[in-house]
């Protein structure tokens, strides 16, 4: 007997947080498994979505928060 499973897929694209500035989207996914590069990047990404329902945040299972890292040598 032959069986198969189907998974619904939707066409999507990837954009850096810097490219998101000034645009709005119905759905935004933010991968926080590694720290964001500069201060305020997560804030910018979270504000690009039109509703809370459209915001998806990906974290590591053992970590339930992210650090706001500032590199003084870059400032």
PQR file with spaces between the fields and no chain letter, atoms N, CA, C, O and H, PARSE charges and radii, in Angstrom:
ATOM       1  N    UNK     1       0.837   -1.166    0.000 -0.4000 1.5000
ATOM       2  CA   UNK     1       0.000    0.000    0.000 -0.0000 2.0000
ATOM       3  C    UNK     1       0.893    1.244    0.000  0.5500 1.7000
ATOM       4  O    UNK     1       1.904    1.300    0.701 -0.5500 1.4000
ATOM       5  N    UNK     2       0.514    2.200   -0.770 -0.4000 1.5000
ATOM       6  CA   UNK     2       1.263    3.445   -0.911 -0.0000 2.0000
ATOM       7  C    UNK     2       0.521    4.571   -0.198  0.5500 1.7000
ATOM       8  O    UNK     2      -0.692    4.723   -0.349 -0.5500 1.4000
ATOM       9  H    UNK     2      -0.306    2.155   -1.340  0.4000 1.0000
ATOM      10  N    UNK     3       1.252    5.347    0.570 -0.4000 1.5000
ATOM      11  CA   UNK     3       0.640    6.507    1.222 -0.0000 2.0000
ATOM      12  C    UNK     3       1.586    7.690    1.108  0.5500 1.7000
ATOM      13  O    UNK     3       2.792    7.522    0.929 -0.5500 1.4000
ATOM      14  H    UNK     3       2.237    5.223    0.693  0.4000 1.0000
ATOM      15  N    UNK     4       1.038    8.862    1.212 -0.4000 1.5000
ATOM      16  CA   UNK     4       1.850   10.073    1.145 -0.0000 2.0000
ATOM      17  C    UNK     4       1.233   11.138    2.037  0.5500 1.7000
ATOM      18  O    UNK     4       0.048   11.102    2.365 -0.5500 1.4000
ATOM      19  H    UNK     4       0.058    8.999    1.358  0.4000 1.0000
ATOM      20  N    UNK     5       2.074   12.081    2.412 -0.4000 1.5000
ATOM      21  CA   UNK     5       1.613   13.212    3.208 -0.0000 2.0000
ATOM      22  C    UNK     5       1.868   14.474    2.420  0.5500 1.7000
ATOM      23  O    UNK     5       2.889   14.605    1.745 -0.5500 1.4000
ATOM      24  H    UNK     5       3.037   12.111    2.145  0.4000 1.0000
ATOM      25  N    UNK     6       0.944   15.394    2.510 -0.4000 1.5000
ATOM      26  CA   UNK     6       1.096   16.677    1.845 -0.0000 2.0000
ATOM      27  C    UNK     6       1.210   17.770    2.899  0.5500 1.7000
ATOM      28  O    UNK     6       0.537   17.738    3.929 -0.5500 1.4000
ATOM      29  H    UNK     6       0.115   15.288    3.059  0.4000 1.0000
ATOM      30  N    UNK     7       2.064   18.723    2.622 -0.4000 1.5000
ATOM      31  CA   UNK     7       2.251   19.856    3.505 -0.0000 2.0000
ATOM      32  C    UNK     7       1.904   21.122    2.733  0.5500 1.7000
ATOM      33  O    UNK     7       2.456   21.358    1.658 -0.5500 1.4000
ATOM      34  H    UNK     7       2.611   18.749    1.785  0.4000 1.0000
ATOM      35  N    UNK     8       1.007   21.934    3.260 -0.4000 1.5000
ATOM      36  CA   UNK     8       0.679   23.179    2.555 -0.0000 2.0000
ATOM      37  C    UNK     8       1.872   24.137    2.583  0.5500 1.7000
ATOM      38  O    UNK     8       2.468   24.362    3.636 -0.5500 1.4000
ATOM      39  H    UNK     8       0.559   21.742    4.133  0.4000 1.0000
ATOM      40  N    UNK     9       2.207   24.683    1.456 -0.4000 1.5000
ATOM      41  CA   UNK     9       3.322   25.615    1.337 -0.0000 2.0000
ATOM      42  C    UNK     9       2.837   26.936    0.767  0.5500 1.7000
ATOM      43  O    UNK     9       1.885   26.981   -0.012 -0.5500 1.4000
ATOM      44  H    UNK     9       1.722   24.500    0.601  0.4000 1.0000
ATOM      45  N    UNK    10       3.488   27.983    1.158 -0.4000 1.5000
ATOM      46  CA   UNK    10       3.185   29.304    0.613 -0.0000 2.0000
ATOM      47  C    UNK    10       4.484   29.930    0.131  0.5500 1.7000
ATOM      48  O    UNK    10       5.525   29.801    0.775 -0.5500 1.4000
ATOM      49  H    UNK    10       4.260   27.946    1.792  0.4000 1.0000
ATOM      50  N    UNK    11       4.415   30.598   -0.989 -0.4000 1.5000
ATOM      51  CA   UNK    11       5.576   31.288   -1.522 -0.0000 2.0000
ATOM      52  C    UNK    11       5.990   32.405   -0.564  0.5500 1.7000
ATOM      53  O    UNK    11       5.153   33.186   -0.113 -0.5500 1.4000
ATOM      54  H    UNK    11       3.570   30.703   -1.513  0.4000 1.0000
ATOM      55  N    UNK    12       7.265   32.471   -0.264 -0.4000 1.5000
ATOM      56  CA   UNK    12       7.751   33.509    0.643 -0.0000 2.0000
ATOM      57  C    UNK    12       9.144   33.942    0.217  0.5500 1.7000
ATOM      58  O    UNK    12       9.743   33.343   -0.677 -0.5500 1.4000
ATOM      59  H    UNK    12       7.944   31.836   -0.631  0.4000 1.0000
ATOM      60  N    UNK    13       9.653   34.975    0.856 -0.4000 1.5000
ATOM      61  CA   UNK    13      10.993   35.453    0.544 -0.0000 2.0000
ATOM      62  C    UNK    13      11.659   35.931    1.823  0.5500 1.7000
ATOM      63  O    UNK    13      11.001   36.142    2.841 -0.5500 1.4000
ATOM      64  H    UNK    13       9.167   35.461    1.582  0.4000 1.0000
ATOM      65  N    UNK    14      12.955   36.097    1.757 -0.4000 1.5000
ATOM      66  CA   UNK    14      13.740   36.516    2.917 -0.0000 2.0000
ATOM      67  C    UNK    14      14.271   37.919    2.672  0.5500 1.7000
ATOM      68  O    UNK    14      14.648   38.276    1.556 -0.5500 1.4000
ATOM      69  H    UNK    14      13.490   35.925    0.930  0.4000 1.0000
ATOM      70  N    UNK    15      14.291   38.703    3.741 -0.4000 1.5000
ATOM      71  CA   UNK    15      14.801   40.066    3.653 -0.0000 2.0000
ATOM      72  C    UNK    15      15.546   40.369    4.949  0.5500 1.7000
ATOM      73  O    UNK    15      15.121   39.945    6.024 -0.5500 1.4000
ATOM      74  H    UNK    15      13.984   38.412    4.648  0.4000 1.0000
ATOM      75  N    UNK    16      16.644   41.091    4.854 -0.4000 1.5000
ATOM      76  CA   UNK    16      17.362   41.462    6.069 -0.0000 2.0000
ATOM      77  C    UNK    16      16.567   42.509    6.841  0.5500 1.7000
ATOM      78  O    UNK    16      15.707   43.193    6.284 -0.5500 1.4000
ATOM      79  H    UNK    16      16.989   41.435    3.981  0.4000 1.0000
ATOM      80  N    UNK    17      16.868   42.621    8.118 -0.4000 1.5000
ATOM      81  CA   UNK    17      16.164   43.595    8.954 -0.0000 2.0000
ATOM      82  C    UNK    17      16.383   45.008    8.433  0.5500 1.7000
ATOM      83  O    UNK    17      15.463   45.825    8.457 -0.5500 1.4000
ATOM      84  H    UNK    17      17.566   42.065    8.570  0.4000 1.0000
ATOM      85  N    UNK    18      17.584   45.303    7.964 -0.4000 1.5000
ATOM      86  CA   UNK    18      17.861   46.646    7.441 -0.0000 2.0000
ATOM      87  C    UNK    18      17.009   46.961    6.217  0.5500 1.7000
ATOM      88  O    UNK    18      16.590   48.106    6.042 -0.5500 1.4000
ATOM      89  H    UNK    18      18.331   44.639    7.944  0.4000 1.0000
ATOM      90  N    UNK    19      16.745   45.972    5.366 -0.4000 1.5000
ATOM      91  CA   UNK    19      15.922   46.189    4.172 -0.0000 2.0000
ATOM      92  C    UNK    19      14.441   46.330    4.524  0.5500 1.7000
ATOM      93  O    UNK    19      13.669   46.867    3.729 -0.5500 1.4000
ATOM      94  H    UNK    19      17.085   45.043    5.508  0.4000 1.0000
ATOM      95  N    UNK    20      14.037   45.857    5.700 -0.4000 1.5000
ATOM      96  CA   UNK    20      12.638   45.950    6.120 -0.0000 2.0000
ATOM      97  C    UNK    20      12.207   47.371    6.451  0.5500 1.7000
ATOM      98  O    UNK    20      11.019   47.686    6.378 -0.5500 1.4000
ATOM      99  H    UNK    20      14.664   45.420    6.345  0.4000 1.0000
ATOM     100  N    UNK    21      13.139   48.225    6.808 -0.4000 1.5000
ATOM     101  CA   UNK    21      12.788   49.564    7.275 -0.0000 2.0000
ATOM     102  C    UNK    21      11.948   50.306    6.243  0.5500 1.7000
ATOM     103  O    UNK    21      12.291   50.364    5.062 -0.5500 1.4000
ATOM     104  H    UNK    21      14.104   47.970    6.867  0.4000 1.0000
ATOM     105  N    UNK    22      10.840   50.871    6.716 -0.4000 1.5000
ATOM     106  CA   UNK    22       9.963   51.645    5.852 -0.0000 2.0000
ATOM     107  C    UNK    22       8.908   50.832    5.135  0.5500 1.7000
ATOM     108  O    UNK    22       8.129   51.395    4.366 -0.5500 1.4000
ATOM     109  H    UNK    22      10.562   50.824    7.675  0.4000 1.0000
ATOM     110  N    UNK    23       8.851   49.522    5.357 -0.4000 1.5000
ATOM     111  CA   UNK    23       7.873   48.672    4.696 -0.0000 2.0000
ATOM     112  C    UNK    23       7.001   47.999    5.746  0.5500 1.7000
ATOM     113  O    UNK    23       7.427   47.820    6.887 -0.5500 1.4000
ATOM     114  H    UNK    23       9.484   49.065    5.982  0.4000 1.0000
ATOM     115  N    UNK    24       5.779   47.626    5.365 -0.4000 1.5000
ATOM     116  CA   UNK    24       4.874   46.893    6.241 -0.0000 2.0000
ATOM     117  C    UNK    24       4.511   45.572    5.592  0.5500 1.7000
ATOM     118  O    UNK    24       4.373   45.493    4.372 -0.5500 1.4000
ATOM     119  H    UNK    24       5.433   47.771    4.438  0.4000 1.0000
ATOM     120  N    UNK    25       4.356   44.526    6.409 -0.4000 1.5000
ATOM     121  CA   UNK    25       4.021   43.195    5.915 -0.0000 2.0000
ATOM     122  C    UNK    25       2.925   42.597    6.780  0.5500 1.7000
ATOM     123  O    UNK    25       2.802   42.936    7.957 -0.5500 1.4000
ATOM     124  H    UNK    25       4.469   44.590    7.400  0.4000 1.0000
ATOM     125  N    UNK    26       2.127   41.706    6.200 -0.4000 1.5000
ATOM     126  CA   UNK    26       1.093   41.007    6.957 -0.0000 2.0000
ATOM     127  C    UNK    26       1.697   39.969    7.888  0.5500 1.7000
ATOM     128  O    UNK    26       1.153   39.707    8.961 -0.5500 1.4000
ATOM     129  H    UNK    26       2.227   41.431    5.244  0.4000 1.0000
ATOM     130  N    UNK    27       2.816   39.374    7.489 -0.4000 1.5000
ATOM     131  CA   UNK    27       3.473   38.354    8.308 -0.0000 2.0000
ATOM     132  C    UNK    27       4.979   38.579    8.295  0.5500 1.7000
ATOM     133  O    UNK    27       5.576   38.832    7.249 -0.5500 1.4000
ATOM     134  H    UNK    27       3.257   39.587    6.618  0.4000 1.0000
ATOM     135  N    UNK    28       5.580   38.483    9.478 -0.4000 1.5000
ATOM     136  CA   UNK    28       7.029   38.636    9.622 -0.0000 2.0000
ATOM     137  C    UNK    28       7.522   37.540   10.553  0.5500 1.7000
ATOM     138  O    UNK    28       6.960   37.333   11.628 -0.5500 1.4000
ATOM     139  H    UNK    28       5.095   38.278   10.328  0.4000 1.0000
ATOM     140  N    UNK    29       8.561   36.845   10.144 -0.4000 1.5000
ATOM     141  CA   UNK    29       9.212   35.848   10.986 -0.0000 2.0000
ATOM     142  C    UNK    29      10.601   36.333   11.350  0.5500 1.7000
ATOM     143  O    UNK    29      11.360   36.761   10.480 -0.5500 1.4000
ATOM     144  H    UNK    29       9.018   37.013    9.271  0.4000 1.0000
ATOM     145  N    UNK    30      10.940   36.270   12.633 -0.4000 1.5000
ATOM     146  CA   UNK    30      12.241   36.735   13.110 -0.0000 2.0000
ATOM     147  C    UNK    30      12.962   35.554   13.750  0.5500 1.7000
ATOM     148  O    UNK    30      12.453   34.948   14.693 -0.5500 1.4000
ATOM     149  H    UNK    30      10.324   35.922   13.340  0.4000 1.0000
ATOM     150  N    UNK    31      14.145   35.227   13.240 -0.4000 1.5000
ATOM     151  CA   UNK    31      14.948   34.122   13.764 -0.0000 2.0000
ATOM     152  C    UNK    31      15.930   34.676   14.790  0.5500 1.7000
ATOM     153  O    UNK    31      16.901   35.342   14.433 -0.5500 1.4000
ATOM     154  H    UNK    31      14.559   35.719   12.474  0.4000 1.0000
ATOM     155  N    UNK    32      15.673   34.397   16.068 -0.4000 1.5000
ATOM     156  CA   UNK    32      16.528   34.896   17.142 -0.0000 2.0000
ATOM     157  C    UNK    32      17.377   33.785   17.759  0.5500 1.7000
ATOM     158  O    UNK    32      17.786   33.882   18.915 -0.5500 1.4000
ATOM     159  H    UNK    32      14.884   33.856   16.359  0.4000 1.0000
ATOM     160  N    UNK    33      17.640   32.730   16.984 -0.4000 1.5000
ATOM     161  CA   UNK    33      18.506   31.673   17.506 -0.0000 2.0000
ATOM     162  C    UNK    33      19.944   32.151   17.639  0.5500 1.7000
ATOM     163  O    UNK    33      20.718   31.573   18.403 -0.5500 1.4000
ATOM     164  H    UNK    33      17.307   32.651   16.045  0.4000 1.0000
ATOM     165  N    UNK    34      20.311   33.191   16.912 -0.4000 1.5000
ATOM     166  CA   UNK    34      21.596   33.862   17.121 -0.0000 2.0000
ATOM     167  C    UNK    34      21.278   35.334   17.373  0.5500 1.7000
ATOM     168  O    UNK    34      20.274   35.839   16.871 -0.5500 1.4000
ATOM     169  H    UNK    34      19.682   33.661   16.292  0.4000 1.0000
ATOM     170  N    UNK    35      22.120   36.030   18.142 -0.4000 1.5000
ATOM     171  CA   UNK    35      21.799   37.418   18.507 -0.0000 2.0000
ATOM     172  C    UNK    35      21.736   38.348   17.301  0.5500 1.7000
ATOM     173  O    UNK    35      22.436   38.143   16.309 -0.5500 1.4000
ATOM     174  H    UNK    35      22.936   35.619   18.549  0.4000 1.0000
ATOM     175  N    UNK    36      20.896   39.368   17.396 -0.4000 1.5000
ATOM     176  CA   UNK    36      20.835   40.371   16.331 -0.0000 2.0000
ATOM     177  C    UNK    36      22.130   41.167   16.331  0.5500 1.7000
ATOM     178  O    UNK    36      22.817   41.246   17.349 -0.5500 1.4000
ATOM     179  H    UNK    36      20.328   39.535   18.201  0.4000 1.0000
ATOM     180  N    UNK    37      22.460   41.754   15.194 -0.4000 1.5000
ATOM     181  CA   UNK    37      23.767   42.387   15.025 -0.0000 2.0000
ATOM     182  C    UNK    37      23.910   43.698   15.780  0.5500 1.7000
ATOM     183  O    UNK    37      24.949   43.950   16.390 -0.5500 1.4000
ATOM     184  H    UNK    37      21.901   41.691   14.367  0.4000 1.0000
ATOM     185  N    UNK    38      22.887   44.528   15.749 -0.4000 1.5000
ATOM     186  CA   UNK    38      23.040   45.845   16.376 -0.0000 2.0000
ATOM     187  C    UNK    38      21.812   46.209   17.206  0.5500 1.7000
ATOM     188  O    UNK    38      20.750   45.599   17.085 -0.5500 1.4000
ATOM     189  H    UNK    38      22.043   44.323   15.254  0.4000 1.0000
ATOM     190  N    UNK    39      21.987   47.203   18.034 -0.4000 1.5000
ATOM     191  CA   UNK    39      20.941   47.682   18.928 -0.0000 2.0000
ATOM     192  C    UNK    39      19.711   48.124   18.127  0.5500 1.7000
ATOM     193  O    UNK    39      19.829   48.891   17.172 -0.5500 1.4000
ATOM     194  H    UNK    39      22.850   47.699   18.133  0.4000 1.0000
ATOM     195  N    UNK    40      18.552   47.642   18.515 -0.4000 1.5000
ATOM     196  CA   UNK    40      17.308   48.080   17.906 -0.0000 2.0000
ATOM     197  C    UNK    40      16.847   47.273   16.706  0.5500 1.7000
ATOM     198  O    UNK    40      15.769   47.546   16.178 -0.5500 1.4000
ATOM     199  H    UNK    40      18.456   47.019   19.291  0.4000 1.0000
ATOM     200  N    UNK    41      17.616   46.290   16.253 -0.4000 1.5000
ATOM     201  CA   UNK    41      17.198   45.534   15.075 -0.0000 2.0000
ATOM     202  C    UNK    41      15.940   44.716   15.335  0.5500 1.7000
ATOM     203  O    UNK    41      15.065   44.660   14.472 -0.5500 1.4000
ATOM     204  H    UNK    41      18.492   46.068   16.682  0.4000 1.0000
ATOM     205  N    UNK    42      15.824   44.084   16.492 -0.4000 1.5000
ATOM     206  CA   UNK    42      14.617   43.325   16.787 -0.0000 2.0000
ATOM     207  C    UNK    42      13.409   44.252   16.845  0.5500 1.7000
ATOM     208  O    UNK    42      12.333   43.896   16.365 -0.5500 1.4000
ATOM     209  H    UNK    42      16.535   44.129   17.193  0.4000 1.0000
ATOM     210  N    UNK    43      13.573   45.422   17.420 -0.4000 1.5000
ATOM     211  CA   UNK    43      12.504   46.419   17.504 -0.0000 2.0000
ATOM     212  C    UNK    43      12.009   46.790   16.108  0.5500 1.7000
ATOM     213  O    UNK    43      10.803   46.851   15.870 -0.5500 1.4000
ATOM     214  H    UNK    43      14.447   45.711   17.811  0.4000 1.0000
ATOM     215  N    UNK    44      12.933   47.033   15.193 -0.4000 1.5000
ATOM     216  CA   UNK    44      12.574   47.384   13.812 -0.0000 2.0000
ATOM     217  C    UNK    44      11.811   46.239   13.161  0.5500 1.7000
ATOM     218  O    UNK    44      10.789   46.467   12.513 -0.5500 1.4000
ATOM     219  H    UNK    44      13.913   46.983   15.386  0.4000 1.0000
ATOM     220  N    UNK    45      12.293   45.013   13.323 -0.4000 1.5000
ATOM     221  CA   UNK    45      11.639   43.854   12.705 -0.0000 2.0000
ATOM     222  C    UNK    45      10.236   43.651   13.262  0.5500 1.7000
ATOM     223  O    UNK    45       9.313   43.349   12.507 -0.5500 1.4000
ATOM     224  H    UNK    45      13.123   44.828   13.848  0.4000 1.0000
ATOM     225  N    UNK    46      10.063   43.812   14.567 -0.4000 1.5000
ATOM     226  CA   UNK    46       8.757   43.602   15.187 -0.0000 2.0000
ATOM     227  C    UNK    46       7.743   44.661   14.757  0.5500 1.7000
ATOM     228  O    UNK    46       6.544   44.384   14.723 -0.5500 1.4000
ATOM     229  H    UNK    46      10.813   44.057   15.181  0.4000 1.0000
ATOM     230  N    UNK    47       8.199   45.857   14.432 -0.4000 1.5000
ATOM     231  CA   UNK    47       7.281   46.921   14.020 -0.0000 2.0000
ATOM     232  C    UNK    47       6.893   46.854   12.551  0.5500 1.7000
ATOM     233  O    UNK    47       6.046   47.636   12.119 -0.5500 1.4000
ATOM     234  H    UNK    47       9.173   46.082   14.460  0.4000 1.0000
ATOM     235  N    UNK    48       7.463   45.972   11.782 -0.4000 1.5000
ATOM     236  CA   UNK    48       7.166   45.886   10.351 -0.0000 2.0000
ATOM     237  C    UNK    48       5.917   45.070   10.062  0.5500 1.7000
ATOM     238  O    UNK    48       5.469   45.039    8.916 -0.5500 1.4000
ATOM     239  H    UNK    48       8.151   45.336   12.134  0.4000 1.0000
ATOM     240  N    UNK    49       5.348   44.419   11.041 -0.4000 1.5000
ATOM     241  CA   UNK    49       4.161   43.587   10.848 -0.0000 2.0000
ATOM     242  C    UNK    49       2.917   44.400   11.219  0.5500 1.7000
ATOM     243  O    UNK    49       2.947   45.206   12.149 -0.5500 1.4000
ATOM     244  H    UNK    49       5.713   44.444   11.972  0.4000 1.0000
ATOM     245  N    UNK    50       1.819   44.177   10.478 -0.4000 1.5000
ATOM     246  CA   UNK    50       0.610   44.979   10.666 -0.0000 2.0000
ATOM     247  C    UNK    50      -0.230   44.544   11.863  0.5500 1.7000
ATOM     248  O    UNK    50      -1.064   45.322   12.326 -0.5500 1.4000
ATOM     249  H    UNK    50       1.795   43.523    9.722  0.4000 1.0000
ATOM     250  N    UNK    51      -0.042   43.321   12.385 -0.4000 1.5000
ATOM     251  CA   UNK    51      -0.788   42.870   13.564 -0.0000 2.0000
ATOM     252  C    UNK    51       0.051   41.859   14.341  0.5500 1.7000
ATOM     253  O    UNK    51       0.988   41.270   13.802 -0.5500 1.4000
ATOM     254  H    UNK    51       0.635   42.689   12.009  0.4000 1.0000
ATOM     255  N    UNK    52      -0.294   41.666   15.609 -0.4000 1.5000
ATOM     256  CA   UNK    52       0.435   40.711   16.443 -0.0000 2.0000
ATOM     257  C    UNK    52       0.324   39.291   15.915  0.5500 1.7000
ATOM     258  O    UNK    52       1.249   38.494   16.075 -0.5500 1.4000
ATOM     259  H    UNK    52      -1.055   42.145   16.047  0.4000 1.0000
ATOM     260  N    UNK    53      -0.784   38.973   15.296 -0.4000 1.5000
ATOM     261  CA   UNK    53      -1.007   37.624   14.775 -0.0000 2.0000
ATOM     262  C    UNK    53       0.016   37.281   13.695  0.5500 1.7000
ATOM     263  O    UNK    53       0.374   36.114   13.537 -0.5500 1.4000
ATOM     264  H    UNK    53      -1.535   39.620   15.166  0.4000 1.0000
ATOM     265  N    UNK    54       0.482   38.265   12.962 -0.4000 1.5000
ATOM     266  CA   UNK    54       1.420   38.032   11.877 -0.0000 2.0000
ATOM     267  C    UNK    54       2.878   37.986   12.289  0.5500 1.7000
ATOM     268  O    UNK    54       3.747   37.840   11.429 -0.5500 1.4000
ATOM     269  H    UNK    54       0.191   39.213   13.090  0.4000 1.0000
ATOM     270  N    UNK    55       3.177   38.107   13.583 -0.4000 1.5000
ATOM     271  CA   UNK    55       4.566   38.096   14.051 -0.0000 2.0000
ATOM     272  C    UNK    55       4.926   36.717   14.576  0.5500 1.7000
ATOM     273  O    UNK    55       4.286   36.216   15.500 -0.5500 1.4000
ATOM     274  H    UNK    55       2.471   38.226   14.281  0.4000 1.0000
ATOM     275  N    UNK    56       5.941   36.104   13.997 -0.4000 1.5000
ATOM     276  CA   UNK    56       6.417   34.789   14.419 -0.0000 2.0000
ATOM     277  C    UNK    56       7.884   34.926   14.828  0.5500 1.7000
ATOM     278  O    UNK    56       8.716   35.373   14.038 -0.5500 1.4000
ATOM     279  H    UNK    56       6.462   36.511   13.247  0.4000 1.0000
ATOM     280  N    UNK    57       8.193   34.539   16.067 -0.4000 1.5000
ATOM     281  CA   UNK    57       9.552   34.651   16.591 -0.0000 2.0000
ATOM     282  C    UNK    57      10.097   33.255   16.828  0.5500 1.7000
ATOM     283  O    UNK    57       9.483   32.455   17.534 -0.5500 1.4000
ATOM     284  H    UNK    57       7.517   34.176   16.708  0.4000 1.0000
ATOM     285  N    UNK    58      11.246   32.962   16.240 -0.4000 1.5000
ATOM     286  CA   UNK    58      11.880   31.652   16.373 -0.0000 2.0000
ATOM     287  C    UNK    58      13.014   31.750   17.383  0.5500 1.7000
ATOM     288  O    UNK    58      13.979   32.486   17.175 -0.5500 1.4000
ATOM     289  H    UNK    58      11.745   33.611   15.667  0.4000 1.0000
ATOM     290  N    UNK    59      12.892   30.995   18.488 -0.4000 1.5000
ATOM     291  CA   UNK    59      13.912   30.954   19.535 -0.0000 2.0000
ATOM     292  C    UNK    59      14.402   29.524   19.698  0.5500 1.7000
ATOM     293  O    UNK    59      13.713   28.585   19.299 -0.5500 1.4000
ATOM     294  H    UNK    59      12.108   30.397   18.656  0.4000 1.0000
ATOM     295  N    UNK    60      15.573   29.349   20.274 -0.4000 1.5000
ATOM     296  CA   UNK    60      16.058   28.018   20.621 -0.0000 2.0000
ATOM     297  C    UNK    60      15.193   27.466   21.749  0.5500 1.7000
ATOM     298  O    UNK    60      14.726   28.235   22.589 -0.5500 1.4000
ATOM     299  H    UNK    60      16.132   30.111   20.598  0.4000 1.0000
ATOM     300  N    UNK    61      14.966   26.149   21.788 -0.4000 1.5000
ATOM     301  CA   UNK    61      14.090   25.579   22.820 -0.0000 2.0000
ATOM     302  C    UNK    61      14.583   25.808   24.251  0.5500 1.7000
ATOM     303  O    UNK    61      13.770   25.896   25.172 -0.5500 1.4000
ATOM     304  H    UNK    61      15.345   25.524   21.105  0.4000 1.0000
ATOM     305  N    UNK    62      15.886   25.903   24.449 -0.4000 1.5000
ATOM     306  CA   UNK    62      16.425   26.056   25.797 -0.0000 2.0000
ATOM     307  C    UNK    62      16.621   27.517   26.209  0.5500 1.7000
ATOM     308  O    UNK    62      16.998   27.790   27.349 -0.5500 1.4000
ATOM     309  H    UNK    62      16.546   25.831   23.701  0.4000 1.0000
ATOM     310  N    UNK    63      16.372   28.442   25.310 -0.4000 1.5000
ATOM     311  CA   UNK    63      16.551   29.866   25.609 -0.0000 2.0000
ATOM     312  C    UNK    63      15.222   30.581   25.369  0.5500 1.7000
ATOM     313  O    UNK    63      14.657   30.493   24.279 -0.5500 1.4000
ATOM     314  H    UNK    63      16.066   28.221   24.384  0.4000 1.0000
ATOM     315  N    UNK    64      14.726   31.285   26.382 -0.4000 1.5000
ATOM     316  CA   UNK    64      13.439   31.966   26.224 -0.0000 2.0000
ATOM     317  C    UNK    64      13.572   33.483   26.199  0.5500 1.7000
ATOM     318  O    UNK    64      12.587   34.195   26.398 -0.5500 1.4000
ATOM     319  H    UNK    64      15.185   31.356   27.267  0.4000 1.0000
ATOM     320  N    UNK    65      14.785   33.985   25.956 -0.4000 1.5000
ATOM     321  CA   UNK    65      14.993   35.428   25.841 -0.0000 2.0000
ATOM     322  C    UNK    65      16.191   35.685   24.938  0.5500 1.7000
ATOM     323  O    UNK    65      16.960   34.775   24.629 -0.5500 1.4000
ATOM     324  H    UNK    65      15.585   33.407   25.795  0.4000 1.0000
ATOM     325  N    UNK    66      16.334   36.917   24.529 -0.4000 1.5000
ATOM     326  CA   UNK    66      17.470   37.308   23.704 -0.0000 2.0000
ATOM     327  C    UNK    66      18.149   38.516   24.336  0.5500 1.7000
ATOM     328  O    UNK    66      17.500   39.338   24.982 -0.5500 1.4000
ATOM     329  H    UNK    66      15.709   37.657   24.781  0.4000 1.0000
ATOM     330  N    UNK    67      19.442   38.614   24.148 -0.4000 1.5000
ATOM     331  CA   UNK    67      20.209   39.722   24.716 -0.0000 2.0000
ATOM     332  C    UNK    67      20.274   40.874   23.727  0.5500 1.7000
ATOM     333  O    UNK    67      20.320   40.665   22.515 -0.5500 1.4000
ATOM     334  H    UNK    67      19.970   37.946   23.623  0.4000 1.0000
ATOM     335  N    UNK    68      20.279   42.073   24.247 -0.4000 1.5000
ATOM     336  CA   UNK    68      20.464   43.254   23.423 -0.0000 2.0000
ATOM     337  C    UNK    68      21.956   43.586   23.468  0.5500 1.7000
ATOM     338  O    UNK    68      22.421   44.260   24.387 -0.5500 1.4000
ATOM     339  H    UNK    68      20.242   42.242   25.232  0.4000 1.0000
ATOM     340  N    UNK    69      22.690   43.114   22.483 -0.4000 1.5000
ATOM     341  CA   UNK    69      24.143   43.230   22.472 -0.0000 2.0000
ATOM     342  C    UNK    69      24.555   44.541   21.824  0.5500 1.7000
ATOM     343  O    UNK    69      24.073   44.893   20.748 -0.5500 1.4000
ATOM     344  H    UNK    69      22.312   42.566   21.736  0.4000 1.0000
ATOM     345  N    UNK    70      25.450   45.258   22.488 -0.4000 1.5000
ATOM     346  CA   UNK    70      26.009   46.496   21.952 -0.0000 2.0000
ATOM     347  C    UNK    70      27.521   46.318   21.861  0.5500 1.7000
ATOM     348  O    UNK    70      28.165   45.945   22.841 -0.5500 1.4000
ATOM     349  H    UNK    70      25.842   44.972   23.362  0.4000 1.0000
ATOM     350  N    UNK    71      28.082   46.582   20.690 -0.4000 1.5000
ATOM     351  CA   UNK    71      29.521   46.497   20.483 -0.0000 2.0000
ATOM     352  C    UNK    71      30.099   47.911   20.562  0.5500 1.7000
ATOM     353  O    UNK    71      30.012   48.654   19.585 -0.5500 1.4000
ATOM     354  H    UNK    71      27.558   46.884   19.894  0.4000 1.0000
ATOM     355  N    UNK    72      30.694   48.311   21.711 -0.4000 1.5000
ATOM     356  CA   UNK    72      31.191   49.679   21.864 -0.0000 2.0000
ATOM     357  C    UNK    72      32.262   50.043   20.839  0.5500 1.7000
ATOM     358  O    UNK    72      32.373   51.206   20.451 -0.5500 1.4000
ATOM     359  H    UNK    72      30.765   47.707   22.505  0.4000 1.0000
ATOM     360  N    UNK    73      33.045   49.071   20.400 -0.4000 1.5000
ATOM     361  CA   UNK    73      34.106   49.380   19.439 -0.0000 2.0000
ATOM     362  C    UNK    73      33.554   49.799   18.078  0.5500 1.7000
ATOM     363  O    UNK    73      34.265   50.427   17.293 -0.5500 1.4000
ATOM     364  H    UNK    73      32.954   48.126   20.715  0.4000 1.0000
ATOM     365  N    UNK    74      32.313   49.465   17.792 -0.4000 1.5000
ATOM     366  CA   UNK    74      31.702   49.866   16.521 -0.0000 2.0000
ATOM     367  C    UNK    74      31.126   51.277   16.625  0.5500 1.7000
ATOM     368  O    UNK    74      31.089   52.016   15.641 -0.5500 1.4000
ATOM     369  H    UNK    74      31.735   48.954   18.430  0.4000 1.0000
ATOM     370  N    UNK    75      30.680   51.639   17.821 -0.4000 1.5000
ATOM     371  CA   UNK    75      30.084   52.965   18.013 -0.0000 2.0000
ATOM     372  C    UNK    75      31.147   53.984   17.852  0.5500 1.7000
ATOM     373  O    UNK    75      30.880   55.180   17.970 -0.5500 1.4000
ATOM     374  H    UNK    75      30.711   51.039   18.621  0.4000 1.0000
